[in-house]
C-alpha cells in the first residue's frame, strides 16, 4: 500500500500573516492509528488496528469478539508501507538510542487462555522478539537507557533491560492500595518520561469486571494521571477525574500534553495536574509524540490519520 501523506496548509490572519503547515498521515480506509514514533531522520512509524469496530467504551460491555489484528507502518515521502502485518493487538511504539523501532503487541495462540505479551524490535531489516509473557496485555512503552518502561492492562509497570525484567507491582493486590479494590480492574494506557527521575502514566480504573479474559466492563471511573517518582520509589496522583478517558501523554519542557479519547481533545496540564489549556477538534486521539523537528503529532484513531502541528499552532488553536 502506498498512500502519499497529505499536506494541509493553513493561513492565519491577524495583525500579521503567518503561514503554518499541518501534515496529515493516512494509510487507507482501514487505518486506525494507535501510537507512533520517529527515527533520527524524522521518518514516522505507526501502529494500527485495521477494521476494528469503533465501540463506545462507556457501553455496558464490549462486543463478544473484537478484531484486534493490525500492522506497523513506515511513512515516508512515497507513502506508507507495512513492516509488520497481521499482529495481534499492536500498541505502543518507541525508538531506541540505536535507532531500532520497538513495539508492544501480543500473540493469541490457539489453546492459550490469555494472550502472550510480546516486545519486538525492528533493526531496519527484520523483527526480533526481545521479551515475552511479561505483562497481561502490553500497551504504552518508552525506551529508557538500556531498557524500556512498559505499561499494560491489569498488571505492572516494569523496566525491561533486554532480558533482565524488574517488576514494580502496580497496583498492589492489597485492597488497602488506593488504586485497587476487589471489583476494580486497572488499565494503564501510555507513559512518558520527564527528566531522569519521573514517569507520567495515564490510567483508568474499570469497575465491575466480569472476567479478565473477556474484559467486559460496566463503568469506567477514577481517570487518573500517575506520577512515579524516582522510577517507582514513590507515587503521586494528579489530574484525577479530569479526563473522560486519557490515552497518549507527552512531556514538554515544563508541562504535559494529554490526549482525551472520549472528549476528542488534547489538554496541556502542569506537572502538578492543573489544566492550562484544552485543544479541541481531534477525533479519538491516542498516542502523542514529538517529531525531531519539534512538531507535535497525534494519532487520531477514529479519524484514521495522524495529524502534526507546530506547538505554537496547537496552542493557538
Secondary structure, DSSP 8 states (H G I E B T S, - for coil): -----EEEEEEEESSSEEEEEEEEE--STT--EEEEEE-TT--EEEEEETT-----TTSSS--SS---EEEEEEEETTEEEEEEEEEES---EEE-TT--EEEEEEE--TT-SS-EEEEEEE-SS-EEEEEES-SSEEEEEEEETTEEEEEEESSEEEEE-SS-EEEEESS-SSTTSTT--TTEEEEEEEEEEETTTEEEEEEEEEE--S-TTT---SEEEEEEEEEEETTTTEEEEESTT--SSEEEEEE-SSEEEEEETTTTEEEEEETTS-EEEEEE--SSEEEEEE-TTS-EEEEETTTTEEEEE-HHHHHT-
